[in-house]
Amino acid sequence: MRIKRLAIHNYRSIKDLTLECCAMVCMLGPNNHGKSNILSALEYFLTGGFKPVEADFFQHRDVEDRSLWVEVTFDELTEQEVRTFQRYVLSDGSLRVRKTTRMVDGGALEVSYNGYTEQPAEPWLQTDRASEYANRDAINATPLRDLVPETGRLNKAMVEAAQQRYIQDNRDTLTLPLALETGNFLGQKNIAAGILPELLLVPAVRDLSDEIKVKTTTVFGRLLSRAIQDMAQRDPRFAAAREQLAAVIASLTERMEDPEQTPATELIRLERGIEEELRTWGVRVNIEISPPEIEKLFELGTEVFLDDGARTSATRKGHGLQRALMFALIRAWSKALRTESQGIEDIAARKRSDSVIFAVEEPELFLHPHAQRRLFQSLRKIAAVPEHQVMLCTHSPHFIDTDEYRQIAMVYRDDPRTGTSIRQCTSDLFAGEDLADRKKRFRLAHWINPERAEMFFCRKAIFVEGETERVLLPYLADRLGLLDSEVSVIDCGSKFNLPFYVELAKAFGIRYAVVHDEDPLPNPVPADWSEDKRRASQRTFDLNAEIEQLVEAPLGRRHMLSPDFESATGVSKNQGDKKGKGLAALDYFEQKQPGEIPDVLKDLLRVLYRDSEVVQ
């Protein structure tokens, strides 16, 4: 199973928030706006040992609101998970569970898990009324009579099983309104955290020397333990070792029916010595040894050594290598899960989910840019493994893929009283008859400008057609003392790609400006132009109207240069053809004093970098 939707209410900096989730989720935003609180809320939901305190409640909540809750909707359930949670599996195949903490009288906090069910309107199908039909007279008055044993005493469990069977067989004809149950999830108070997916949270700030020790309290230890368990299930040598160990321990504790005939082993002599000391109490002593789980031996006697020219324990290496080691284990384990068959297991009545959610805060820490890119690719591969999910909080554009814009969640908090909010784009930005071509051109722009994800981190994005504007605008802004490091110029690859970026900026609430050429048709059109060339030029010109319609104030502004950027700025097109447009533009303006820069460029730079008004 994977998380489809995460809803949070009154938790820390969050008043109300809903996050739509893919197999991979990349959260980004300024510091202290609530990204870590979203992962913490998930930890609260999935970790039984997480004990909320009063300080975890949203400070500016309504006075009468004395509860906080986290609600998760899961989808992509396995057959085993459908069986385990069958009472709660909704018509669309999803599972929805809420964990609530309430302030009760006296200042105590009361925690509960509750699941959503589709409760039929018919009383005899409602689970919380099953006990009313646990007798022959009551159940024979309902269609459930054919779904319970014909003879013998009925009980509540039999009625509940009959209810579930009837609902499954007649789901299409029943009215099933959604309701949050009042009783405990799966009928027990604390079972949810131990049966839902496992969360492996890699925090941003922690002593990594302790974190990579092989202990069940550390992420690294839990990862290694889980990997070893999987290995032990597949390797017949582990099964043989387990049997041998059990046989040795059994021989040590073997007893004859007649105690006097039992050989006097060291263990027997110890027992008899204790009995002698307790003679006045009249008791017999038996020391029984249970064979330990062989996987525990790895936890007790395992240490990881790394040899980078000096062989030492991993705890003595730098934080960058330690963090890389943790991610390497995640990747290696996930690769093994994907490539090695583990066989088909019997479906149990109830079993903990095998699904795993990896949550990583600031994965870029201690890693140089190339290592960040490699790690991002590794995390993407993990997210592609069935029953796995990855959630990131990052400040690095190397962990953002604008092609997968549905994965991106911008986290912000404009006002502490309204709390942390999220901007996402879950709709399709690409529409129209030329859908495939539009998507292809958008992906091509990524390879032209792989740093385009910077637009999600800047104060303002300037979308330009190509390399000339990308190079020249910040260069001239710097010379004029206007440069703002929080303003990013994004090379979109062509004029035809500008609408994609405008749509993306609007979807995520990013401030933007568009700088583009007018590209009018020459008048008259040269006689040697083919009809195809004339139509292509017309399409380029017609794009001006589309861009004008798309750009909306106050978020965006549009600046059109006539007839094109080179002509408006005085850059020679012939030099551009010889040297390349970007280099030709730089060479041209390096020879100019600030006072010689054309006014059209000065005015444009002021409005782009300082948001000054310009009289057109």
N, C-alpha and C positions, 0 to 999 in steps of 0.2 A: 504494500500500500504506500501511497504517497500523499502528502498534504496538498489538498486542492485549494483550501481557503483557511486563513487564520484570522480570527476576529478577537480583538482585545478590548476590554472595558475596565476603566479605572485602575490601570496598572502603571505605577510610577509616573512617567511623563505623558502617558497616553490616557486620554479620556475615552475616545471611541475610535477604533481603527480597524480596517479590513484590508488584508493583504491577499491578493490572488496569486497562487503559486504554480510554477512550472516545475519540471524535474530539477531545474537549477534556478535559483533566485539570487540576484545581485542587488543588494541594497547600498545606496550611496547617498551622501549628504554631508552637511557641515558637522563638525564636532558638537557634542552636547545637544543634538536635536532628537535623539531617541533611537538610533539604530541598534545600539547594544541592548536597549530595553526590550526591543522586539524579540531578540534571541533569548533574553532572560525570561520573557513571558513564555516562550516555547519550552525553556528549561523547567520553569514552574509547572507547566502542563504535563510534561513527559517524565519528570523525575520525582519519584516518591519521597526522597529525602529532602526535597526543597521545602523549607519551612517559611512561609510568608510571615512578615511582621507588619505592624500598623504603618510603618514608614513606606511600605510598598504600595499603599493606596494613593491614587491620584489626589494631589493636594487641593485642587480646585473643583472637586466633584460636588454635586448637589448635596445639601445638608442631609436630606432624607435618604440618600443613596449610601447604604452601608455595606456594599458588596463590591468585590472585584471578580472578574471572571475572564477566562481564556477559552475560546471555543474553536475547535478544529474540525474541519470537514475533510475526510480522507476519501480517495478514490483509488482505482486500480488495485482492488483487493484480490489476493490470491484465493484459491479454493479453500485452503486452510483458514484463512482470515474470514471468509464468508461463513464458514462453519462455526468458528469461534464466536463471531459477533452476529449470528444469524437473526437474532431478535431485533437488532438495530439496523440491519442492512435495508436501506431505503429503496424505493422503486427504481431510482436511477443507478443503483449499485453502489452508492456512497454510504459512508458512515460518519455520523456527526455526534461529537461528544463535547461536553462543557465541564470545566473544572471551576468551581466557585469557592471563594473565601468570603465569609460573612462575619461582620462584627456583631457579637451577641452581647447581652447584658453582662456587665462586669468587666468588659474590655477583652474577653477571650475571643479567639478567632476560630471559626468552625469551617472545615474544609470538606467539600463533597465533589464527587464525580457523578454526572448524570448524562444519560444518552437520549438522543431523539429517536422516537419511534413513530411509525405511522399507525396510529390506533384506530381501528374500525369503529364505526358508530354503533354496531351491534354489541350489546353488553356481554354476550357469551363469547365474543372474540377478544375482549379486552384483558390483557395479561394481569392487571392488578385486581381483576375480579375472578381469576381462575379458581380460587378456593371455593367460590359459591357454587361451582358446577362439579365439584369433586364427589358427587353422589349420583346414583343411577337415575333417580326421578328427575333431577335438574338437567342432567346432560342428555337424557333421552328425549327431552323436549326441544333439542337443538340438533342441527346437522352434524354436530361433533360426535354423535352417538356411534357413527360408523368408523370413527378414527381412534377409538379407545378399545382396550381389550374387552371381549364380550363377557368375560367372567372375572371374578376376583374383585378385590377392593380397589377403588380409585383413589388417586392422590393428586395433589396440585401439579406435580411435575408431569403426570400423564395428560392432564387437561391442557397445560401450557404447550406440550408437544403437539397435541391435537389442534390447538389454535394456530400454531405456526404452520402446520401442514395445510390446514384449510386456507389460510391466508395466501400461502405460496401457490396453491392450486387454483385460487379464485381471485387473484390480484386484479385482473382486468375488469371484474364486475363489482368490486368493492369500492366504497368511498373511504379513503385512508388519509385523513387530515394529519399533518405533522404536529407532534407535541413533545415537549421536554418532560421526561419522566420525573416523578416526584421521589421515587425510591433510588437506591444506590445503583450505579452502573454495574451490570452483570450480577446484581443482587448482593454485592459485597462492598464494604466501605473503601478499602484501600487496594483493590485488585487492579485498577485501571493502569497505574504507572508501571506495573509489572507485566502487563500483557500487551500494551500498545508498542509501537516501534521504539527502538533504542535511539537515544540522542547521544551523539559524540560531539561535544562542544570543545573547540580549540579556542581559548580566550586570547585576547590581544596582550594583556598584561598579566604575567605570572612568572615565577621563577622556573625557567625551562629546565634547569638542572634537576629539579624535583619532578617536573612534569613528565620527563622521559624515563623515569625509573619504572621498572617492571613491577607495578603494584596495581591492584584492582581499583584503587582510588584515583589513578591517573588515566588520562585519555590514551596515552601510549600503552600502558599496561592492559587496558581493556581491549584495545585493538589487537595487541599481540595475543592476548588470551583467547579472543574470538577466533583469530586466525589459526591458533594451535588446536582449538576445538574442532574446527572444520577439517584440519589436517588429520587429527586423530580419528575422525569418523571415516576418512577415506583410506587411511593406511592400515593394512591388516596387521602390521607389526605392533601397532599400539593395542589392538584388540588382544593379541597374543600376550603382550606384556601385562595387560590388565588381568588376564586370566591367571598368569603365573604368579603375580603378586597376590591375588586372592587365594591361590592354593597354598602359598607359603604361610600366609597369615592364618589360614584355616588350620594348618598343621601345628602351628604354635599354640592354638587355643583348643585343640581337639581334646575331648573328654570321653572317658569310658563310662558305661552305665554304672559300674561299680567304682566309686572314687578311689578305693584302695588299689585297684588294678591299673589306674591311670599312671603312666610313666612320670617319674619325678623330674620334669623339665625345670629349667630356671624359673619359668613363669609360675609353674605349680608350686615350687618351693616358696616363691614370693607370696602367693596366695595363702599357703598354709602358715607362713610366718605371721601374716596379718591376722589370720584367724586366731592364732595362739595369743596374740596381743589383745584380741577382742573376745577371749574365751568367756568372760563373765557376761557378755552380751548375748551369747548363744546364736551367733550368726555365721553363715557361710559366705565366703568371698569368691567371686568369679570376675576375673579381669578379661574383658572381651575387646578385641581389636578389630575395628572395621577397616577394610582396605580403603585407602584414600583415593580420591579421583586422581588418575595419573597426570591429568593436565595441571593439577596444582603443583606438581614437582617443578614445572617450568617457572611458575611464579616465584617459588622459593629459591630456585637456584639459577636464575637466568639474569645475565647482565650483557648489555650490548657494547661491543668494542668496535672502534673505528680506527682504521689505519690510513692516515693521510700523509704518511712519512714518519709519523710518530704514533705507535699503537697505544691508545689510551681508551678508558671508558668514555662512552658518549657523553656522560655528565661533565667531562672535563673539556669538551670541545666548545667552540663559539656558538652563540645563540642562532646564527644563521644556519650552520650545519645541523644543529639540534632540531630546528624547526623543519629543515629539509628532510631530515631523517623521519620525522613524524609523518610528513606528507608522502614520503616514499613508501612507508609501510601501508598507508591508506591505498595508494595506487596499486602496489603489488598484490595486496589482499583482494581488492576489487577485480583485478585482472584474473586472479585465480578463480574467483567465483564465476566469472563470465566464461572462462575457457574450459573448466573442468566440470564434468557432469557429476552431480551428487546423487543421482538416482531419484526415483519417485517414492516419496514417503507416504505412509498411510495417513489418511486424514483423521486427526484426533478430534474428540468432542470439544476440547478447549486447549489451546496452546499459545504461548507467547508469539507475537508476530516476529518474523525473521527480518522485517524491514529495518533499514538503518537510515537515519538522517544525520548528515555531517553538517555541522554549523561552525563556520570559521570567521573569527573577527580579525580584520586587517591581515589577510594572508600575505600581503606585500612586505610585512615586517621582516627586516634583516636580509631581504633578498634584492639583488640588483635587477635591472629591468629584464634582462634575458631570462633569468631564473623565474621572474614573475610570469613571463609568458609561458614558460614550460609548465609551471605549476597550474596555470589557468587551463592549459590543455589537459593536464592530468585530471583536474577536477571536473572538466566537461566529460571526460571518459567515465569517471565514476558516476556522474549523474545519468549517463546513458545505460548503466547497468540496471536491469529490472529490480524493483523493490529498494532502490537507492535514491537519495535526494540530497542536494547540496544547497546550502544557504550561506551567503557571504555578506559581510559588511566590509566595504572597501573605500579607500580614498585614491585608488590607482586606476587610471584608464586602461591598464593592461588586463584588468579583470572584467572589462565591459566589451560586449560584442553588439554593436548596433544592429547587425543583421537579426539578432535574436532580441529585439526590443521588448518583447513580451516578458523577458526574464528580468528586466530592469525595474527597480522600484526606487523612486526618489523620495527620501525621507526628509521632512522639514518640520520646523516648529516656529511659526511666525509669532505666536502669542502663547505664553505659558498657560493662560486660562483655557484656551481651546485645545491645547495639547499637541502631541505629535500627530502628523498626518502623512499621507502617502499619495504620490502621483504615479500612476501606471498607465500604460497603453495596452489594453487587451483586445482592441479591435484591429482589423486588417487595414494597414495604411495604403496598401496597394490595391487599387480597384480600376476598373475600366477594361476595355477590350484587349489592350496590349499588356495584360497583367504579367505574363512571363517575361516580356522584354523589359518592363519597368523593374522587376525584381532583379533581373540580370545586371542592369545598369547600376542599380543601387549596390549590389555586391561588388561590382567592378570598382566603384568609388572607394571601397574599403582598401583594395590593394594599391590604389593610387595614393591614398592617404590613410595609413593604418592607425594614425593617432586621432582620428576623427572623434573617438569616444571622449576626447577632452571637452567636448561641448556639454557634457553632463556635469562637469565640475566647475565651469567658469561662471563669472558674474553675468557675462553676456557673450553670445556667439555671433560672429560675423561670417555669414555664408557668402563665399565668392566662387566664381566660375573655375578659376585655375591658378597655376603657379605664380603668374605675374602679380596678381593681387595678394596672394598668400605671402609672397616675399616682400613686396614693396610697402604694403600698408603698415606693418609693424616697424619696418626700417625707418620710414618717414615719420611715423608717430614718435619714435625714439628721438630723432633729430630735432623735432619740434617741441620736445618735452611733454608730449601728450600720452606716452605709452603707459598702459595699465596692464599689469601682469595678469589680472583676473579677467581680461577680455581676450578671447581666443578667436583667431582667424581660421576658418575651416575651409580647406580646398575641397569643393564638392565634386571635382572631376569634370564637370561640364555644366553648361547652362540648363540642360535638360534634367540634371539631378537636383537643382535648387528646390523644386516643389517637394521632393521627398524630405529634405532636411527641414523645410518650413513646417511640414506636417508633424515631423518628429518633435520639433521644438514646441509646437502648440500643444501636442499631446502631453508633454511632460512639464509644461508651464515654464519653459526656459526663455529668458529674454533674448531677442535676436535682431539682427539687421541683415538685409539682403542687398548685396552690391552686384549689379549685373549690367551688361551692355544692352543698348537699344537694338543694335543689329538691323537697321532699316534696309529694305531692298534698294539697290541703286536705282536712280531715276535719271535716264532710262536704264532698263535692264540691258546689260551688254548683249550684243547680237550673238556672240559665240557661246552663251550659256545654254546648256541643255535644259529640257523641260524638268528633268529630275533635280538638277541643281537649283532651278528657280523655285520648285516646290519645297525643297529642303530649306532654302533661305526664307521662304514664306513661313514655314513651320517655326523656324527660330524666332522670327519677328512676332508671330502670333503668341509665342510663349510669354511675352511681356504682359499681356492681358491676364493670362492665367496666374502669373506670379502676383500681379497687382490685386487680384481678387482673393488670393490665399492669405496675403500678409494682412494681419489685423492688429490695430492698435488696441490697448497700449503696450501689448507684449512685443510686437514687432514693428519694424520700419523698413521701408524700401527705398533704395537709391539707385536710379538708373542713369548711366553715363552714355552720352550721345556723341558720336555714333557708337564708340566702343572705348574701353579703358585706355588702350594705347594711344588713340587719337586724342582723347581728352587730356592726357597727361604729357603728350609730346614724345613718347617713346617711339623710336623708329621700328617699323615692322620688318624692314630689311635686316636690321641688326638682330632682331628677335629670331629671324629665320636662320641667321648664321650662328649665333651664340646660344640660342635658347632664350625664351621670353623672360624668364626670371633673371638670368645673368645680364641680359641686355638692359633691363629696367634698372638694376642696381648700378651698372656702369654709367648709365645716363645720369642718374641722380647723385652719384658720388662726385660728379664735377660741378654740381649746383650748390650754391649757398642757400641757407634756409629762406632767405628773402626771394630767391628765384623759383621756389616751388610754386606751381600754379595755384591760384586762389581756389579753383574748383577742388583741388586735392586738400588744401588746408581746411576748407569748410567741411569737406567730407570727413576728414580725420577728427575734427572737433566734435562733430555729431556722433561719430562712431565710438570714440574713446571717452568723451566727456559729456555726452548726451546733450550738447548745446543745440539750441534751435538754429536752423539755417534758413535764411530767406531764399526760396527757390526762384 
